[in-house]
C-alpha cells in the first residue's frame, strides 16, 4: 500500500508540474499514465467500469469524473481537479488534488484552501477506536463554517486490493456514529466541496459530474492508513 500510494502521489505531483494555460487535459492524462507505468504499476482508473482514461480531470464546475480530452484546453484562472490511482503488486493508491491554472480569482483560491483544510481535518480524525462519523463530521463542519457545501451523492471509501471497498466515507455525518475505526484499515478520504449548493448533475457522457448551479468545485484526496499510533498518509511523495 505504501508503494502504490507513493507511485500515485508522485504521478499526481508530475501532473501538477505540467498544469499551465494552454495544455490539454489529455496531455495531463498522458503524463500520469507514462509515469505510473514507468514505475511498474498500472493506472487504476483505465477501464474501471469502462472509464476511458487514466485519470479523472475535472475543470471549474466539474466535481469529479471528468474525461480527459484533446479538445479541453486549460486557461488561466481555471481550477482543475486531477484524481488518479496506481495499482502496484495487487494494491491501490488513490489520490486527488485541485490545482490552480495560473493566477485564479480569490474565491477560487479560497475554495481550494478550505477543501485542503477539510481533508486534513478528516485525516486527523482517522484514529483507532474512533468512529467513521468523526471523519465525516470534521469535514462537514469545516466546509460549512466557511460557507461552502459538501457533495452528498459521492463519498470517500475503503481502498486496498481494489479501488472501492467498504466502508463508504461520507463528507457529512454525525461524530461518534458509524463504523468503528481500527488499526489496519485503509481509507480514501476525499472532500468534494462546492462553492454553491451541494446538488450535482451527471452529464450525457455518463461520467462527468458537475455542480447543478454552475458553481466552482474542488476535490482533494489521500489514501490513509489507520495505525495504532494514528493516521498515516500513504499517498505522500515522501513516504
C-alpha positions as CSV (number, residue, x, y, z in Angstrom):
1,X,0.0,0.0,0.0
2,X,2.9,2.4,0.7
3,X,4.5,1.7,-2.6
4,X,1.2,2.0,-4.5
5,X,0.4,5.2,-2.7
6,X,3.9,6.7,-3.3
7,X,3.6,6.0,-7.0
8,X,0.2,7.6,-7.2
9,X,1.4,10.6,-5.3
10,X,4.5,11.1,-7.5
11,X,2.3,10.8,-10.6
12,X,0.0,13.5,-9.3
13,X,3.0,15.7,-8.5
14,X,4.3,15.4,-12.0
15,X,0.9,16.2,-13.5
16,X,0.7,19.3,-11.2
17,X,4.1,20.4,-12.5
18,X,2.6,20.4,-16.1
19,X,-0.6,22.3,-15.2
20,X,-0.4,25.6,-17.1
21,X,-2.5,27.7,-19.5
22,X,-2.6,26.1,-23.0
23,X,-2.2,22.4,-22.0
24,X,-4.9,20.0,-22.7
25,X,-6.4,17.6,-20.1
26,X,-5.5,14.7,-22.5
27,X,-1.8,15.7,-22.2
28,X,-2.0,15.7,-18.4
29,X,-3.6,12.3,-18.6
30,X,-0.7,11.0,-20.6
31,X,1.8,12.4,-18.1
32,X,0.1,10.4,-15.4
33,X,-0.1,7.2,-17.4
34,X,3.5,7.4,-18.5
35,X,4.9,7.9,-15.1
36,X,2.7,5.2,-13.4
37,X,3.8,2.6,-16.0
38,X,7.4,3.6,-15.7
39,X,7.2,2.5,-12.0
40,X,5.9,-1.0,-13.0
41,X,2.4,-0.1,-11.9
42,X,-0.9,0.3,-13.8
43,X,-3.3,3.2,-14.0
44,X,-6.1,2.0,-11.8
45,X,-8.8,4.1,-13.4
46,X,-8.3,2.9,-17.0
47,X,-11.1,0.6,-17.9
48,X,-12.6,0.7,-14.3
49,X,-16.3,0.3,-15.0
50,X,-15.3,1.1,-18.6
51,X,-13.8,4.5,-17.8
52,X,-11.9,5.5,-20.9
53,X,-8.9,7.3,-19.5
54,X,-6.0,7.0,-17.0
55,X,-7.1,9.8,-14.7
56,X,-10.2,11.9,-14.0
57,X,-9.6,15.5,-14.8
58,X,-12.4,17.9,-13.9
59,X,-12.3,21.7,-14.6
60,X,-14.1,24.5,-12.7
61,X,-17.7,23.5,-12.1
62,X,-16.9,19.8,-12.8
63,X,-16.9,18.0,-9.5
64,X,-15.4,14.6,-10.4
65,X,-15.0,12.0,-13.2
66,X,-14.1,14.5,-16.0
67,X,-12.9,12.6,-19.1
68,X,-9.6,14.0,-20.4
69,X,-9.8,15.4,-24.0
70,X,-7.5,16.8,-26.6
71,X,-10.2,19.5,-27.1
72,X,-10.2,20.6,-23.4
73,X,-7.6,23.3,-23.1
74,X,-6.8,24.8,-19.7
75,X,-6.9,28.6,-19.4
76,X,-5.5,31.0,-16.9
77,X,-7.9,31.3,-14.0
78,X,-9.3,27.8,-14.2
79,X,-9.1,25.3,-11.3
80,X,-8.5,21.7,-12.3
81,X,-9.1,18.6,-10.1
82,X,-6.9,15.6,-11.0
83,X,-7.9,12.3,-9.5
84,X,-5.8,9.2,-10.2
85,X,-4.8,5.8,-8.9
86,X,-1.9,3.4,-9.3
87,X,-2.2,-0.4,-8.9
88,X,1.1,-1.9,-7.8
89,X,1.6,-5.6,-6.9
90,X,-2.1,-6.0,-6.3
91,X,-2.7,-2.9,-4.2
92,X,-4.1,0.5,-5.0
93,X,-3.1,4.1,-4.1
94,X,-5.8,6.7,-4.8
95,X,-5.2,10.4,-4.6
96,X,-6.5,13.8,-5.9
97,X,-5.7,17.5,-5.8
98,X,-7.2,20.6,-7.2
99,X,-4.6,22.8,-9.0
100,X,-4.8,26.4,-9.9
101,X,-4.1,27.3,-13.6
102,X,-2.0,30.4,-13.5
103,X,-3.5,33.1,-11.3
104,X,-7.0,32.4,-10.1
105,X,-9.7,34.6,-8.5
106,X,-9.5,34.9,-4.7
107,X,-12.8,33.0,-4.3
108,X,-11.4,30.0,-6.3
109,X,-8.2,30.1,-4.3
110,X,-10.1,30.1,-1.0
111,X,-12.3,27.2,-2.1
112,X,-9.2,25.1,-2.8
113,X,-7.6,26.1,0.5
114,X,-10.7,25.2,2.5
115,X,-11.0,21.8,0.7
116,X,-7.4,21.1,1.6
117,X,-8.0,22.1,5.2
118,X,-11.1,19.8,5.3
119,X,-9.0,16.9,4.1
120,X,-6.5,17.5,6.9
121,X,-9.3,17.8,9.4
122,X,-10.8,14.5,8.3
123,X,-7.4,12.7,8.3
124,X,-6.8,13.9,11.9
125,X,-10.0,12.1,13.0
126,X,-8.8,8.7,11.5
127,X,-7.9,7.4,14.9
128,X,-8.2,3.8,16.1
129,X,-11.1,3.4,18.4
130,X,-12.9,6.4,16.9
131,X,-16.0,6.2,14.6
132,X,-16.3,6.9,10.9
133,X,-18.7,9.7,11.6
134,X,-15.8,11.6,13.3
135,X,-14.1,11.9,9.9
136,X,-17.3,12.9,8.1
137,X,-18.4,15.4,10.7
138,X,-15.0,17.1,10.8
139,X,-15.0,17.6,7.0
140,X,-18.6,18.9,7.0
141,X,-18.2,21.3,9.9
142,X,-15.1,22.9,8.5
143,X,-16.6,23.4,5.0
144,X,-20.0,24.7,6.1
145,X,-18.4,27.1,8.6
146,X,-16.5,28.6,5.6
147,X,-19.8,29.0,3.7
148,X,-19.4,26.0,1.3
149,X,-21.3,22.8,0.8
150,X,-20.1,19.2,0.6
151,X,-21.2,16.9,-2.1
152,X,-23.5,14.2,-0.7
153,X,-24.0,11.9,-3.7
154,X,-20.4,10.7,-3.8
155,X,-18.2,9.7,-0.9
156,X,-14.7,8.5,0.0
157,X,-14.3,4.8,0.5
158,X,-12.2,1.9,1.7
159,X,-9.3,1.1,-0.6
160,X,-6.9,-1.9,-0.8
161,X,-6.8,-4.6,-3.3
162,X,-9.4,-2.8,-5.3
163,X,-10.2,0.8,-5.6
164,X,-13.6,0.9,-4.0
165,X,-14.1,-1.2,-0.8
166,X,-16.2,-0.8,2.3
167,X,-16.8,1.3,4.2
168,X,-18.2,4.4,2.4
169,X,-16.6,7.6,3.9
170,X,-19.2,10.4,3.5
171,X,-18.1,14.0,3.8
172,X,-21.0,14.7,6.1
173,X,-22.3,13.0,9.2
174,X,-22.5,12.8,13.0
175,X,-19.5,12.4,15.2
176,X,-19.5,9.3,17.4
177,X,-21.5,7.3,14.9
178,X,-20.8,4.7,12.2
179,X,-18.2,2.0,11.7
180,X,-15.6,1.7,14.5
181,X,-12.2,2.7,13.2
182,X,-9.5,0.0,13.7
183,X,-5.8,-0.2,13.1
184,X,-5.1,-1.8,9.7
185,X,-8.0,0.0,7.9
186,X,-7.0,1.9,4.8
187,X,-9.4,4.7,3.7
188,X,-9.6,7.1,0.7
189,X,-10.7,10.3,2.4
190,X,-11.8,12.8,-0.2
191,X,-13.7,16.0,0.4
192,X,-15.6,17.2,-2.7
193,X,-16.6,20.8,-1.9
194,X,-18.8,23.2,-3.8
195,X,-18.7,27.0,-3.7
196,X,-22.5,27.0,-4.1
197,X,-25.1,24.4,-3.3
198,X,-24.4,20.7,-2.8
199,X,-26.6,19.4,-5.7
200,X,-24.9,17.9,-8.7
201,X,-25.8,16.5,-12.1
202,X,-24.3,13.8,-14.3
203,X,-23.6,14.9,-17.9
204,X,-24.6,13.0,-21.0
205,X,-21.2,11.2,-21.2
206,X,-22.5,9.3,-18.1
207,X,-19.3,10.1,-16.3
208,X,-18.7,13.9,-15.8
209,X,-20.3,15.2,-12.6
210,X,-21.0,19.0,-12.4
211,X,-22.5,21.3,-9.8
212,X,-26.1,21.8,-10.6
213,X,-25.9,25.6,-10.0
214,X,-22.7,26.1,-12.0
215,X,-20.6,27.0,-9.0
216,X,-16.9,26.0,-8.7
217,X,-16.0,22.7,-7.1
218,X,-12.7,21.4,-5.5
219,X,-11.6,17.9,-4.7
220,X,-8.7,16.7,-2.5
221,X,-7.9,13.1,-1.6
222,X,-5.4,11.0,0.3
223,X,-5.2,7.3,0.9
224,X,-4.8,7.0,4.7
225,X,-3.8,4.0,6.9
226,X,-5.1,3.9,10.4
227,X,-2.4,2.6,12.7
228,X,-2.1,2.0,16.4
229,X,-0.5,5.4,16.7
230,X,-2.9,7.3,14.5
231,X,-3.3,8.1,10.8
232,X,-0.5,7.7,8.2
233,X,-0.9,9.3,4.8
234,X,0.1,6.7,2.1
235,X,-0.2,9.0,-0.9
236,X,2.6,11.2,0.2
237,X,5.6,11.6,-2.1
238,X,8.0,11.3,0.9
239,X,6.5,8.1,2.3
